[in-house]
Amino acid sequence: MSVALFSPTAVDRRYKICLICGSMRTFGRFRSDEEFFYGEVRGEDVHVLAKPYWIEITPTGDMRKLADLGVDVPVVPSKLIAVGLNYSDHIAEMQRTPLGTPLIWFKAPSSLLPHGGTIEIAFPEHRTDFEVELAIVIGAPAKNLSAREAPHHVFGYTIGLDISDRDLQKHEKQFGRCKSFDTYTPIGPFVYSDVDVSDRLIELRQNGAARQRARTSQMIYSVAQIVAFASRSMTLTAGDVILTGTPSGVGAIRSGDRLEAQIDDWPPLQNRVTNAGEDFS
């Protein structure tokens, strides 16, 4: 996994502003030197947890300053599921046809990348696109759920990017390989529970310029419908992550780019881009 290139102290003010207000709870995975741990963020502090938060929220009594910590991938899923064609404008820009049901496939969990990590383009000669997405984190085992039952099995949400090699996608019938290269799924910085995501602003900025901007209320299939649909095909387990699809405005990334993905006033997910094998120092 790439080393984070953004210092958490550079954005901790936005963390504090977002996390002090409201009733939502904020969780993540953190590092201090060689130590990694899960914690709950409360204002400027991180309360260390004995176990991953999606299993059990048990504080150890230890507390650290957020500004002193690195931010790692916030969740470790057994399955990383992607949903495609979930915004009408994106279907149009990709010249596709609605299927009538959610389109799902798997991405390799090894493609996960933390906030501040560097996306490494596997084939620089290929067109490789960014896609910003709301990501669901499952909180309880789920099998054969109805849409009404599904929300009770969701722990929370985070911000995700689905980096996609379009050249491979056009020539292969399955999407797993073109979207599963190492570093092709940045998520984070944190996971939020007790939050309503039915109508949130979702946007992507590339080198400071707005590229994608929509609202989650424009999704064709809601969070509940997606979770219920997926649970009819497989057992979802706590910690699993589902990317819910991207709005229109997807575009190519190039070495040297800076990407900033954001949902409403949540702290943004920031990542840089380089070509695989390049020295980005």
Contacts in CASP RR format, 6 or more apart in sequence:
PFRMAT RR
TARGET T0000
AUTHOR 0000-0000-0000
METHOD contacts of the structure
MODEL  1
MSVALFSPTAVDRRYKICLICGSMRTFGRFRSDEEFFYGEVRGEDVHVLA
KPYWIEITPTGDMRKLADLGVDVPVVPSKLIAVGLNYSDHIAEMQRTPLG
TPLIWFKAPSSLLPHGGTIEIAFPEHRTDFEVELAIVIGAPAKNLSAREA
PHHVFGYTIGLDISDRDLQKHEKQFGRCKSFDTYTPIGPFVYSDVDVSDR
LIELRQNGAARQRARTSQMIYSVAQIVAFASRSMTLTAGDVILTGTPSGV
GAIRSGDRLEAQIDDWPPLQNRVTNAGEDFS
1 73 0 8 1.000
1 112 0 8 1.000
1 113 0 8 1.000
1 114 0 8 1.000
1 117 0 8 1.000
1 182 0 8 1.000
1 183 0 8 1.000
2 113 0 8 1.000
2 117 0 8 1.000
2 118 0 8 1.000
2 120 0 8 1.000
2 183 0 8 1.000
3 117 0 8 1.000
3 118 0 8 1.000
4 70 0 8 1.000
4 71 0 8 1.000
4 114 0 8 1.000
4 115 0 8 1.000
4 116 0 8 1.000
4 117 0 8 1.000
5 116 0 8 1.000
5 117 0 8 1.000
5 118 0 8 1.000
5 272 0 8 1.000
5 280 0 8 1.000
6 115 0 8 1.000
6 116 0 8 1.000
6 117 0 8 1.000
6 270 0 8 1.000
8 15 0 8 1.000
8 66 0 8 1.000
8 67 0 8 1.000
8 69 0 8 1.000
8 70 0 8 1.000
8 71 0 8 1.000
9 67 0 8 1.000
11 267 0 8 1.000
11 268 0 8 1.000
11 270 0 8 1.000
12 44 0 8 1.000
12 66 0 8 1.000
12 67 0 8 1.000
14 267 0 8 1.000
14 268 0 8 1.000
15 41 0 8 1.000
15 43 0 8 1.000
15 66 0 8 1.000
15 189 0 8 1.000
15 267 0 8 1.000
16 43 0 8 1.000
16 44 0 8 1.000
16 66 0 8 1.000
17 265 0 8 1.000
18 265 0 8 1.000
18 266 0 8 1.000
18 267 0 8 1.000
19 26 0 8 1.000
19 41 0 8 1.000
19 42 0 8 1.000
19 43 0 8 1.000
20 43 0 8 1.000
23 194 0 8 1.000
24 192 0 8 1.000
24 193 0 8 1.000
24 194 0 8 1.000
24 195 0 8 1.000
25 40 0 8 1.000
25 192 0 8 1.000
25 193 0 8 1.000
25 194 0 8 1.000
26 40 0 8 1.000
26 41 0 8 1.000
26 42 0 8 1.000
26 190 0 8 1.000
26 191 0 8 1.000
26 192 0 8 1.000
27 38 0 8 1.000
27 39 0 8 1.000
27 40 0 8 1.000
27 41 0 8 1.000
27 49 0 8 1.000
27 53 0 8 1.000
27 74 0 8 1.000
27 190 0 8 1.000
27 191 0 8 1.000
27 192 0 8 1.000
27 193 0 8 1.000
28 38 0 8 1.000
28 39 0 8 1.000
28 40 0 8 1.000
28 41 0 8 1.000
28 53 0 8 1.000
28 71 0 8 1.000
28 72 0 8 1.000
28 74 0 8 1.000
28 75 0 8 1.000
28 189 0 8 1.000
28 190 0 8 1.000
28 191 0 8 1.000
29 36 0 8 1.000
29 37 0 8 1.000
29 38 0 8 1.000
29 39 0 8 1.000
29 71 0 8 1.000
29 72 0 8 1.000
29 73 0 8 1.000
29 74 0 8 1.000
29 75 0 8 1.000
29 76 0 8 1.000
30 36 0 8 1.000
30 37 0 8 1.000
30 38 0 8 1.000
30 39 0 8 1.000
30 46 0 8 1.000
30 64 0 8 1.000
30 69 0 8 1.000
30 70 0 8 1.000
30 71 0 8 1.000
30 72 0 8 1.000
31 37 0 8 1.000
31 69 0 8 1.000
31 70 0 8 1.000
31 71 0 8 1.000
31 72 0 8 1.000
32 64 0 8 1.000
32 68 0 8 1.000
32 69 0 8 1.000
32 70 0 8 1.000
36 72 0 8 1.000
37 48 0 8 1.000
37 49 0 8 1.000
38 48 0 8 1.000
38 49 0 8 1.000
38 51 0 8 1.000
38 52 0 8 1.000
38 53 0 8 1.000
39 46 0 8 1.000
39 47 0 8 1.000
39 48 0 8 1.000
39 49 0 8 1.000
39 53 0 8 1.000
40 46 0 8 1.000
40 47 0 8 1.000
40 49 0 8 1.000
40 53 0 8 1.000
40 57 0 8 1.000
40 59 0 8 1.000
41 47 0 8 1.000
41 66 0 8 1.000
41 190 0 8 1.000
43 66 0 8 1.000
44 65 0 8 1.000
44 66 0 8 1.000
44 67 0 8 1.000
45 63 0 8 1.000
45 64 0 8 1.000
45 65 0 8 1.000
45 66 0 8 1.000
46 63 0 8 1.000
46 64 0 8 1.000
46 65 0 8 1.000
46 66 0 8 1.000
46 69 0 8 1.000
47 59 0 8 1.000
47 61 0 8 1.000
47 62 0 8 1.000
47 63 0 8 1.000
48 59 0 8 1.000
48 60 0 8 1.000
48 61 0 8 1.000
48 62 0 8 1.000
48 63 0 8 1.000
48 64 0 8 1.000
49 56 0 8 1.000
49 57 0 8 1.000
49 58 0 8 1.000
49 59 0 8 1.000
49 60 0 8 1.000
50 56 0 8 1.000
50 58 0 8 1.000
50 59 0 8 1.000
50 60 0 8 1.000
51 58 0 8 1.000
52 75 0 8 1.000
52 76 0 8 1.000
52 239 0 8 1.000
53 155 0 8 1.000
53 191 0 8 1.000
54 75 0 8 1.000
54 137 0 8 1.000
54 138 0 8 1.000
54 139 0 8 1.000
54 155 0 8 1.000
54 238 0 8 1.000
54 239 0 8 1.000
55 238 0 8 1.000
71 114 0 8 1.000
71 115 0 8 1.000
71 116 0 8 1.000
71 188 0 8 1.000
71 189 0 8 1.000
71 190 0 8 1.000
72 114 0 8 1.000
73 112 0 8 1.000
73 113 0 8 1.000
73 114 0 8 1.000
73 187 0 8 1.000
73 188 0 8 1.000
74 114 0 8 1.000
74 158 0 8 1.000
74 187 0 8 1.000
74 188 0 8 1.000
74 189 0 8 1.000
74 190 0 8 1.000
74 191 0 8 1.000
75 137 0 8 1.000
75 158 0 8 1.000
75 187 0 8 1.000
75 191 0 8 1.000
75 239 0 8 1.000
75 241 0 8 1.000
76 109 0 8 1.000
76 239 0 8 1.000
77 109 0 8 1.000
77 137 0 8 1.000
77 239 0 8 1.000
77 240 0 8 1.000
77 241 0 8 1.000
78 109 0 8 1.000
78 237 0 8 1.000
78 239 0 8 1.000
78 240 0 8 1.000
79 106 0 8 1.000
79 109 0 8 1.000
79 234 0 8 1.000
79 236 0 8 1.000
79 237 0 8 1.000
79 240 0 8 1.000
79 241 0 8 1.000
80 106 0 8 1.000
80 107 0 8 1.000
80 108 0 8 1.000
80 109 0 8 1.000
80 111 0 8 1.000
80 112 0 8 1.000
80 185 0 8 1.000
80 240 0 8 1.000
80 241 0 8 1.000
80 243 0 8 1.000
81 104 0 8 1.000
81 105 0 8 1.000
81 106 0 8 1.000
81 107 0 8 1.000
81 230 0 8 1.000
81 240 0 8 1.000
81 241 0 8 1.000
81 242 0 8 1.000
81 243 0 8 1.000
82 104 0 8 1.000
82 105 0 8 1.000
82 106 0 8 1.000
82 107 0 8 1.000
82 162 0 8 1.000
82 175 0 8 1.000
82 179 0 8 1.000
82 242 0 8 1.000
82 243 0 8 1.000
82 245 0 8 1.000
83 102 0 8 1.000
83 103 0 8 1.000
83 104 0 8 1.000
83 221 0 8 1.000
83 226 0 8 1.000
83 242 0 8 1.000
83 243 0 8 1.000
83 244 0 8 1.000
83 245 0 8 1.000
84 102 0 8 1.000
84 103 0 8 1.000
84 104 0 8 1.000
84 245 0 8 1.000
84 246 0 8 1.000
85 91 0 8 1.000
85 94 0 8 1.000
85 96 0 8 1.000
85 98 0 8 1.000
85 99 0 8 1.000
85 103 0 8 1.000
85 220 0 8 1.000
85 245 0 8 1.000
86 102 0 8 1.000
86 219 0 8 1.000
86 220 0 8 1.000
86 221 0 8 1.000
86 226 0 8 1.000
86 244 0 8 1.000
86 245 0 8 1.000
86 246 0 8 1.000
87 214 0 8 1.000
87 218 0 8 1.000
87 219 0 8 1.000
87 220 0 8 1.000
87 245 0 8 1.000
87 246 0 8 1.000
87 247 0 8 1.000
87 248 0 8 1.000
88 98 0 8 1.000
88 218 0 8 1.000
88 220 0 8 1.000
89 214 0 8 1.000
89 218 0 8 1.000
89 247 0 8 1.000
89 248 0 8 1.000
89 249 0 8 1.000
90 245 0 8 1.000
90 246 0 8 1.000
90 247 0 8 1.000
90 248 0 8 1.000
90 249 0 8 1.000
90 250 0 8 1.000
91 97 0 8 1.000
91 98 0 8 1.000
92 248 0 8 1.000
93 248 0 8 1.000
93 249 0 8 1.000
93 250 0 8 1.000
94 250 0 8 1.000
98 220 0 8 1.000
101 229 0 8 1.000
102 221 0 8 1.000
102 225 0 8 1.000
102 226 0 8 1.000
102 229 0 8 1.000
102 230 0 8 1.000
104 229 0 8 1.000
104 230 0 8 1.000
104 233 0 8 1.000
105 174 0 8 1.000
105 175 0 8 1.000
105 176 0 8 1.000
105 179 0 8 1.000
106 176 0 8 1.000
106 180 0 8 1.000
107 162 0 8 1.000
107 176 0 8 1.000
107 179 0 8 1.000
107 180 0 8 1.000
107 184 0 8 1.000
107 185 0 8 1.000
107 243 0 8 1.000
108 176 0 8 1.000
108 180 0 8 1.000
110 180 0 8 1.000
110 182 0 8 1.000
111 179 0 8 1.000
111 180 0 8 1.000
111 181 0 8 1.000
111 182 0 8 1.000
111 183 0 8 1.000
111 184 0 8 1.000
111 185 0 8 1.000
112 185 0 8 1.000
112 186 0 8 1.000
112 187 0 8 1.000
113 119 0 8 1.000
113 183 0 8 1.000
113 184 0 8 1.000
113 185 0 8 1.000
113 186 0 8 1.000
113 187 0 8 1.000
113 271 0 8 1.000
114 186 0 8 1.000
114 187 0 8 1.000
114 188 0 8 1.000
114 189 0 8 1.000
115 186 0 8 1.000
115 188 0 8 1.000
115 189 0 8 1.000
115 269 0 8 1.000
115 270 0 8 1.000
115 271 0 8 1.000
116 186 0 8 1.000
116 270 0 8 1.000
116 271 0 8 1.000
116 272 0 8 1.000
117 183 0 8 1.000
117 186 0 8 1.000
117 271 0 8 1.000
117 272 0 8 1.000
118 183 0 8 1.000
118 271 0 8 1.000
118 272 0 8 1.000
118 273 0 8 1.000
118 274 0 8 1.000
118 280 0 8 1.000
119 161 0 8 1.000
119 163 0 8 1.000
119 183 0 8 1.000
119 184 0 8 1.000
119 186 0 8 1.000
119 253 0 8 1.000
119 259 0 8 1.000
119 271 0 8 1.000
119 272 0 8 1.000
119 273 0 8 1.000
119 274 0 8 1.000
120 181 0 8 1.000
120 182 0 8 1.000
120 183 0 8 1.000
120 274 0 8 1.000
120 275 0 8 1.000
120 276 0 8 1.000
120 277 0 8 1.000
120 278 0 8 1.000
121 128 0 8 1.000
121 253 0 8 1.000
121 254 0 8 1.000
121 255 0 8 1.000
121 273 0 8 1.000
121 274 0 8 1.000
121 275 0 8 1.000
121 276 0 8 1.000
122 128 0 8 1.000
122 165 0 8 1.000
122 181 0 8 1.000
122 182 0 8 1.000
122 184 0 8 1.000
122 276 0 8 1.000
123 165 0 8 1.000
123 167 0 8 1.000
123 168 0 8 1.000
124 255 0 8 1.000
124 275 0 8 1.000
124 276 0 8 1.000
126 165 0 8 1.000
126 166 0 8 1.000
126 167 0 8 1.000
126 168 0 8 1.000
127 165 0 8 1.000
127 166 0 8 1.000
127 167 0 8 1.000
127 252 0 8 1.000
128 163 0 8 1.000
128 164 0 8 1.000
128 165 0 8 1.000
128 166 0 8 1.000
128 252 0 8 1.000
128 253 0 8 1.000
129 163 0 8 1.000
129 164 0 8 1.000
129 166 0 8 1.000
129 250 0 8 1.000
129 251 0 8 1.000
129 252 0 8 1.000
129 253 0 8 1.000
130 161 0 8 1.000
130 163 0 8 1.000
130 204 0 8 1.000
130 206 0 8 1.000
130 211 0 8 1.000
130 212 0 8 1.000
130 250 0 8 1.000
130 251 0 8 1.000
130 253 0 8 1.000
130 259 0 8 1.000
131 161 0 8 1.000
131 162 0 8 1.000
131 163 0 8 1.000
131 164 0 8 1.000
131 212 0 8 1.000
131 245 0 8 1.000
131 246 0 8 1.000
131 250 0 8 1.000
132 159 0 8 1.000
132 160 0 8 1.000
132 161 0 8 1.000
132 202 0 8 1.000
132 203 0 8 1.000
132 204 0 8 1.000
132 212 0 8 1.000
132 246 0 8 1.000
132 247 0 8 1.000
132 261 0 8 1.000
133 159 0 8 1.000
133 160 0 8 1.000
133 161 0 8 1.000
133 162 0 8 1.000
133 202 0 8 1.000
133 243 0 8 1.000
133 244 0 8 1.000
133 245 0 8 1.000
133 246 0 8 1.000
134 157 0 8 1.000
134 159 0 8 1.000
134 160 0 8 1.000
134 197 0 8 1.000
134 200 0 8 1.000
134 202 0 8 1.000
134 216 0 8 1.000
134 219 0 8 1.000
134 223 0 8 1.000
134 243 0 8 1.000
134 244 0 8 1.000
134 245 0 8 1.000
134 263 0 8 1.000
135 157 0 8 1.000
135 158 0 8 1.000
135 159 0 8 1.000
135 160 0 8 1.000
135 187 0 8 1.000
135 241 0 8 1.000
135 242 0 8 1.000
135 243 0 8 1.000
135 244 0 8 1.000
136 154 0 8 1.000
136 156 0 8 1.000
136 157 0 8 1.000
136 223 0 8 1.000
136 226 0 8 1.000
136 227 0 8 1.000
136 241 0 8 1.000
136 242 0 8 1.000
136 243 0 8 1.000
136 244 0 8 1.000
137 154 0 8 1.000
137 155 0 8 1.000
137 156 0 8 1.000
137 157 0 8 1.000
137 158 0 8 1.000
137 191 0 8 1.000
137 239 0 8 1.000
137 240 0 8 1.000
137 241 0 8 1.000
138 153 0 8 1.000
138 154 0 8 1.000
138 155 0 8 1.000
138 227 0 8 1.000
138 236 0 8 1.000
138 237 0 8 1.000
138 238 0 8 1.000
138 239 0 8 1.000
138 240 0 8 1.000
138 241 0 8 1.000
138 242 0 8 1.000
139 153 0 8 1.000
139 154 0 8 1.000
139 155 0 8 1.000
139 156 0 8 1.000
139 238 0 8 1.000
139 239 0 8 1.000
140 152 0 8 1.000
140 153 0 8 1.000
140 155 0 8 1.000
140 238 0 8 1.000
141 153 0 8 1.000
141 235 0 8 1.000
141 236 0 8 1.000
141 237 0 8 1.000
141 238 0 8 1.000
142 150 0 8 1.000
142 153 0 8 1.000
142 227 0 8 1.000
142 231 0 8 1.000
142 235 0 8 1.000
142 236 0 8 1.000
143 231 0 8 1.000
143 234 0 8 1.000
143 235 0 8 1.000
143 236 0 8 1.000
144 231 0 8 1.000
144 232 0 8 1.000
145 153 0 8 1.000
145 227 0 8 1.000
145 228 0 8 1.000
145 231 0 8 1.000
145 232 0 8 1.000
146 228 0 8 1.000
147 222 0 8 1.000
147 224 0 8 1.000
147 225 0 8 1.000
147 228 0 8 1.000
148 224 0 8 1.000
149 228 0 8 1.000
150 223 0 8 1.000
150 224 0 8 1.000
150 225 0 8 1.000
150 227 0 8 1.000
150 228 0 8 1.000
150 231 0 8 1.000
151 223 0 8 1.000
151 224 0 8 1.000
151 227 0 8 1.000
153 227 0 8 1.000
153 231 0 8 1.000
153 236 0 8 1.000
154 223 0 8 1.000
154 227 0 8 1.000
155 191 0 8 1.000
155 193 0 8 1.000
155 238 0 8 1.000
155 239 0 8 1.000
156 191 0 8 1.000
156 192 0 8 1.000
156 193 0 8 1.000
156 195 0 8 1.000
157 191 0 8 1.000
157 192 0 8 1.000
157 195 0 8 1.000
157 197 0 8 1.000
157 263 0 8 1.000
158 187 0 8 1.000
158 188 0 8 1.000
158 190 0 8 1.000
158 191 0 8 1.000
158 192 0 8 1.000
158 241 0 8 1.000
159 187 0 8 1.000
159 188 0 8 1.000
159 189 0 8 1.000
159 261 0 8 1.000
159 262 0 8 1.000
159 263 0 8 1.000
159 266 0 8 1.000
159 268 0 8 1.000
159 269 0 8 1.000
160 185 0 8 1.000
160 186 0 8 1.000
160 187 0 8 1.000
160 188 0 8 1.000
160 243 0 8 1.000
160 261 0 8 1.000
160 269 0 8 1.000
161 185 0 8 1.000
161 186 0 8 1.000
161 187 0 8 1.000
161 204 0 8 1.000
161 259 0 8 1.000
161 261 0 8 1.000
161 269 0 8 1.000
161 271 0 8 1.000
162 179 0 8 1.000
162 184 0 8 1.000
162 185 0 8 1.000
162 243 0 8 1.000
162 245 0 8 1.000
162 246 0 8 1.000
163 179 0 8 1.000
163 181 0 8 1.000
163 183 0 8 1.000
163 184 0 8 1.000
163 185 0 8 1.000
163 186 0 8 1.000
163 253 0 8 1.000
164 175 0 8 1.000
164 178 0 8 1.000
164 179 0 8 1.000
164 184 0 8 1.000
164 250 0 8 1.000
165 178 0 8 1.000
165 179 0 8 1.000
165 181 0 8 1.000
166 178 0 8 1.000
167 178 0 8 1.000
168 177 0 8 1.000
168 178 0 8 1.000
169 175 0 8 1.000
169 178 0 8 1.000
169 179 0 8 1.000
172 178 0 8 1.000
179 185 0 8 1.000
185 243 0 8 1.000
186 259 0 8 1.000
186 261 0 8 1.000
186 269 0 8 1.000
186 271 0 8 1.000
187 241 0 8 1.000
187 269 0 8 1.000
188 269 0 8 1.000
189 267 0 8 1.000
189 269 0 8 1.000
190 266 0 8 1.000
190 267 0 8 1.000
192 266 0 8 1.000
197 216 0 8 1.000
197 223 0 8 1.000
197 263 0 8 1.000
198 216 0 8 1.000
198 217 0 8 1.000
198 222 0 8 1.000
198 223 0 8 1.000
199 215 0 8 1.000
199 216 0 8 1.000
199 217 0 8 1.000
200 215 0 8 1.000
200 216 0 8 1.000
200 263 0 8 1.000
200 264 0 8 1.000
201 213 0 8 1.000
201 214 0 8 1.000
201 215 0 8 1.000
201 262 0 8 1.000
201 263 0 8 1.000
201 264 0 8 1.000
202 212 0 8 1.000
202 213 0 8 1.000
202 214 0 8 1.000
202 215 0 8 1.000
202 216 0 8 1.000
202 247 0 8 1.000
202 262 0 8 1.000
202 263 0 8 1.000
203 210 0 8 1.000
203 212 0 8 1.000
203 213 0 8 1.000
203 214 0 8 1.000
203 261 0 8 1.000
203 262 0 8 1.000
203 263 0 8 1.000
204 210 0 8 1.000
204 211 0 8 1.000
204 212 0 8 1.000
204 213 0 8 1.000
204 249 0 8 1.000
204 259 0 8 1.000
204 260 0 8 1.000
204 261 0 8 1.000
204 262 0 8 1.000
205 211 0 8 1.000
205 259 0 8 1.000
205 260 0 8 1.000
205 261 0 8 1.000
205 262 0 8 1.000
206 251 0 8 1.000
206 253 0 8 1.000
206 257 0 8 1.000
206 258 0 8 1.000
206 259 0 8 1.000
207 257 0 8 1.000
207 258 0 8 1.000
208 258 0 8 1.000
208 260 0 8 1.000
211 249 0 8 1.000
211 250 0 8 1.000
211 251 0 8 1.000
212 246 0 8 1.000
212 247 0 8 1.000
212 248 0 8 1.000
212 249 0 8 1.000
212 250 0 8 1.000
213 247 0 8 1.000
214 247 0 8 1.000
214 248 0 8 1.000
216 244 0 8 1.000
216 263 0 8 1.000
218 247 0 8 1.000
219 244 0 8 1.000
219 245 0 8 1.000
221 229 0 8 1.000
221 244 0 8 1.000
223 244 0 8 1.000
226 242 0 8 1.000
226 244 0 8 1.000
227 236 0 8 1.000
227 242 0 8 1.000
230 236 0 8 1.000
230 242 0 8 1.000
236 242 0 8 1.000
253 259 0 8 1.000
253 273 0 8 1.000
254 273 0 8 1.000
255 273 0 8 1.000
255 274 0 8 1.000
255 275 0 8 1.000
255 278 0 8 1.000
256 272 0 8 1.000
256 273 0 8 1.000
256 274 0 8 1.000
256 280 0 8 1.000
257 272 0 8 1.000
257 273 0 8 1.000
258 270 0 8 1.000
258 271 0 8 1.000
258 272 0 8 1.000
258 273 0 8 1.000
259 270 0 8 1.000
259 271 0 8 1.000
259 272 0 8 1.000
259 273 0 8 1.000
260 268 0 8 1.000
260 269 0 8 1.000
260 270 0 8 1.000
261 268 0 8 1.000
261 269 0 8 1.000
261 270 0 8 1.000
262 268 0 8 1.000
262 269 0 8 1.000
272 280 0 8 1.000
274 280 0 8 1.000
END
